[in-house]
Amino acid sequence: MASARTFITELLKKADVEIGGGRPQDIVVHDERLFNRVIRYGSLGLGEAYMDGWWDTPALDEFFNKVLRAHLEKKFKINFASVTAVVGAFLFNQQSRLGATRVIKEHYDLSAELYMSFLDPYNQYTCGYFKNTDDLNVAQEQKLDLICKKLQLKRGDRVLDIGCGWGGFVKYAAEHYGVRVTGITLSREQLAYAQEFTKGLNVELRLQDYRDVHDTFDKILVCGMIEHVGYKNYREIMEVVERNLADDGLFLLHTIGYHVSTVISDPWITKYIFPGGQLPSITQIGKAIEGLFLVEDLHNFSAYYDKTLMAWFKNFDAAWPKLKEKYDERFYRMWKYYLLSCAGVFRARESQLWQIVLSKKGVPGGYTSVR
């Protein structure tokens, strides 16, 4: 036990983290079994020990920022680097239709009350655009408008939102740009909510797998969804988009990304938040679109994900007195760990957030970037 404690203590010092220190990134150990658990089970053991109350820190986000910036994975076999895959409601193993259904049931079909407790009025479960604002609600409306402008939406356009969630983009685009929007999801909870949320608008919502779409749209959006499909299906989803996009149409891909190509996912996230999953790299996206699309624009605003996740946690924490009537303390610690560790990942710049605009044949005269 003592040797394990000494080893972890010395390792954390390399990241400027102390056991028993008083700074935001420092940790307090409540159960000495923590050290052997982390050595044996890596990031899974670290996360489970936090859920069990074996350790605490004043700021999980800053703890992970320090650990990841120190690249401890190069100094120790524990796979701290896998924590960079912890990026909240985004890692899915979609190697099959069955896998898609599993992640929906285990994450997205949790009560709408839970998500509405920390999301903005448009129910955006993806990164906000915090340009010239610190307000989550403003940032999410700015993100939605940014997408609409990048897609060059105009009245009467037929728009497809693959993975429409609770209907936020569908509602915003129909209300503000006068387009006809089709949204698809595999979540019955999301579908029921979105149908009520968009009532009276020029919107069609379907419980449908993206592979089953056969239609023609002027614009297509995939926002926070390709992380859900698994690396083996990247090419297939791009072929589906290409098949359903008008020749002169535009396609916007909004995705979390990783700076290297990998086929692994974090074991804690896989077990407790999303069953499996994959963050794409630029190389993997490039291979998936080869021969199908031309890249018109690529925009990285991943630093805003830190702010988004911190705002989500602030809202979740404030709503906990009501939520705890339905969920227990371990659930609270699980979601706190999820949201704040993700914030640390983005603060350390270990994961990215890209918006990529693509066309089938190239925009005549060139595409004008929107920021």
Residue pairs with C-beta under 8 A, 6 or more apart in sequence:
1 32
1 33
1 35
1 36
4 35
4 36
4 39
5 32
5 35
7 35
7 39
8 19
8 35
8 38
8 39
9 19
11 72
11 75
11 76
12 18
12 19
12 27
12 67
14 70
14 72
14 75
15 25
15 66
15 67
15 69
15 70
15 72
16 25
16 66
16 70
17 25
17 26
17 27
17 63
17 66
17 67
18 26
18 27
19 26
19 27
19 28
19 29
20 26
20 27
20 28
20 29
21 27
23 58
24 57
24 58
24 59
24 62
24 63
25 57
25 58
25 59
25 62
25 63
25 65
25 66
26 57
26 58
26 63
27 55
27 56
27 57
27 63
28 55
28 56
28 57
29 35
29 54
29 55
30 53
30 54
30 55
30 56
31 49
31 52
31 53
31 54
31 55
33 54
34 49
34 54
34 55
37 45
37 46
37 48
37 49
37 54
38 45
38 46
38 49
38 78
39 45
39 78
41 48
42 78
42 79
42 80
42 82
42 267
43 78
43 79
43 80
43 82
43 83
43 266
43 267
43 268
44 267
44 268
44 271
46 83
46 268
47 268
47 272
47 337
47 341
48 268
49 55
50 56
50 60
50 333
50 337
51 272
51 330
51 333
51 334
51 337
52 330
53 333
57 63
59 340
60 336
60 337
60 340
60 341
60 344
61 306
61 309
61 310
61 340
61 341
61 343
61 344
61 347
62 344
62 347
63 344
64 83
64 340
64 341
64 343
64 344
64 345
64 347
64 348
65 344
65 347
65 348
67 80
67 83
67 344
68 80
68 81
68 83
68 84
68 344
68 345
68 348
68 350
69 348
71 81
72 78
72 80
73 79
73 80
73 81
81 350
82 264
82 265
82 266
82 267
83 266
83 268
83 341
83 345
84 258
84 266
84 345
84 348
84 350
84 351
85 91
85 258
85 264
85 265
85 266
85 269
85 277
85 279
85 351
86 266
86 268
86 269
86 273
86 338
86 341
86 342
86 345
87 227
87 256
87 279
87 305
87 342
87 345
87 346
87 351
88 125
88 273
88 309
88 312
88 338
88 339
88 342
89 107
89 108
89 125
89 224
89 273
89 274
90 126
90 224
90 227
90 228
90 256
90 274
90 277
90 279
91 227
91 228
91 265
91 266
91 269
91 270
91 273
91 274
91 276
91 277
91 278
91 279
92 99
92 100
92 103
92 227
92 228
92 229
92 230
92 274
92 275
92 276
92 277
92 278
93 99
93 103
93 230
93 265
93 270
93 274
93 275
93 276
93 277
93 278
94 100
94 103
94 228
94 229
94 230
94 233
94 276
95 230
95 232
95 233
95 276
97 209
97 211
99 230
99 275
99 276
100 186
100 209
100 228
100 229
101 186
102 275
103 228
103 274
103 275
103 276
103 277
104 186
104 187
106 274
106 275
107 273
107 274
108 165
108 187
108 189
108 190
109 187
109 188
109 189
109 190
110 189
111 189
111 326
112 166
112 189
112 190
112 193
113 323
113 326
114 323
114 327
115 123
115 125
115 166
116 123
117 315
117 316
117 319
117 322
117 323
118 312
118 313
118 315
118 316
118 319
119 125
119 166
119 312
119 315
120 128
120 136
120 137
120 139
120 140
120 141
121 137
122 140
122 141
122 144
122 168
122 169
122 171
122 172
123 165
123 166
123 167
123 168
123 193
123 197
124 140
124 143
124 144
124 165
124 168
124 169
125 165
125 166
125 224
126 143
126 223
126 224
126 254
127 143
127 254
127 256
127 301
127 302
127 304
127 305
127 308
127 353
128 136
128 139
128 140
128 142
128 143
128 304
128 307
128 308
128 311
129 139
129 140
129 142
129 143
129 146
129 301
129 304
130 139
130 142
130 304
130 307
130 308
131 139
131 142
131 371
133 139
133 142
134 307
136 307
136 308
136 311
136 312
136 315
139 304
139 307
139 308
139 311
140 168
141 172
144 168
144 169
144 172
144 173
145 172
145 176
146 355
146 370
147 169
147 221
147 223
147 252
147 254
147 355
148 172
148 173
148 176
148 177
149 370
150 250
150 252
150 297
150 355
150 357
150 370
151 159
151 219
151 221
151 250
151 252
151 357
152 219
152 250
153 159
153 173
153 177
153 179
153 219
154 177
154 179
155 177
155 178
155 179
156 178
156 179
156 180
157 177
157 179
157 180
157 218
157 219
158 179
158 180
158 182
158 216
158 217
158 218
158 219
159 173
159 179
159 180
159 181
159 182
159 217
159 218
159 219
159 220
159 221
160 181
160 182
160 183
160 184
160 213
160 215
160 217
160 219
160 220
160 221
160 244
161 169
161 170
161 173
161 181
161 182
161 183
161 184
161 220
161 221
161 223
162 184
162 210
162 213
162 220
162 221
162 222
162 225
162 237
162 241
163 184
163 185
163 210
163 222
163 223
163 224
163 225
163 228
164 170
164 183
164 184
164 185
164 190
164 194
164 205
165 185
165 190
165 194
165 224
166 190
166 193
166 194
166 197
167 183
167 190
167 193
167 194
167 195
167 197
167 198
167 203
167 205
168 197
169 181
169 183
169 221
169 223
170 181
170 183
170 194
170 198
170 201
170 203
170 205
171 197
171 198
171 201
171 203
173 179
173 181
174 180
174 181
174 198
174 201
174 202
174 203
175 201
178 202
179 202
179 219
180 202
180 203
180 204
181 201
181 202
181 203
181 204
182 203
182 204
182 205
182 206
182 215
182 217
183 194
183 203
183 204
183 205
183 206
184 205
184 206
184 207
184 208
184 209
184 210
184 213
185 191
185 194
185 205
185 206
185 207
185 208
186 207
186 208
186 209
188 207
191 205
191 206
191 207
194 205
195 205
198 205
210 237
210 240
211 236
211 240
213 240
213 244
214 243
214 244
215 244
216 244
216 245
216 246
217 244
217 245
217 246
217 249
218 246
218 249
218 250
219 245
219 249
219 250
219 251
219 252
220 241
220 244
220 245
220 249
220 250
220 251
220 252
221 251
221 252
221 254
222 237
222 241
222 251
222 252
222 253
222 254
222 255
223 252
223 254
224 254
224 255
224 256
225 255
226 234
226 237
226 253
226 255
226 280
227 255
227 256
227 277
227 278
227 279
227 280
228 277
229 236
229 237
229 278
230 276
230 277
230 278
231 263
231 278
231 280
231 284
234 280
234 284
234 285
234 287
234 288
235 287
235 288
237 288
238 288
238 289
238 292
238 293
239 292
241 251
242 292
242 293
242 360
245 251
245 360
247 360
247 361
248 359
248 360
248 361
249 359
249 360
250 296
250 357
250 358
250 359
250 363
251 293
251 357
251 358
251 359
252 355
252 356
252 357
252 358
253 285
253 354
253 355
253 356
253 358
254 353
254 354
254 355
254 356
255 280
255 285
255 353
255 354
255 356
256 279
256 302
256 305
256 351
256 352
256 353
256 354
257 279
257 280
257 281
257 282
257 285
257 351
257 352
257 353
257 354
258 279
258 280
258 281
258 350
258 351
258 352
259 281
259 350
259 352
260 281
261 281
261 283
261 284
262 278
262 279
262 281
263 278
265 276
265 277
265 278
265 279
269 277
269 338
270 276
270 277
272 334
272 338
273 334
273 338
279 351
280 288
282 354
285 356
289 295
289 358
292 360
293 358
293 359
293 360
294 358
294 359
294 360
294 361
294 362
295 356
295 357
295 358
296 357
296 358
296 359
296 362
296 363
296 367
297 355
297 356
297 357
297 367
297 369
297 370
298 354
298 355
298 356
298 357
299 354
299 355
299 356
299 369
299 371
300 352
300 353
300 354
301 353
301 355
302 346
302 349
302 351
302 352
302 353
302 354
303 346
303 349
304 353
305 342
305 343
305 346
305 351
305 353
306 343
306 346
306 347
309 339
309 340
309 342
309 343
309 346
310 340
310 343
312 339
313 336
313 339
313 340
313 343
316 323
316 335
316 336
316 339
317 336
320 332
323 332
324 332
345 351
346 353
357 367
359 367
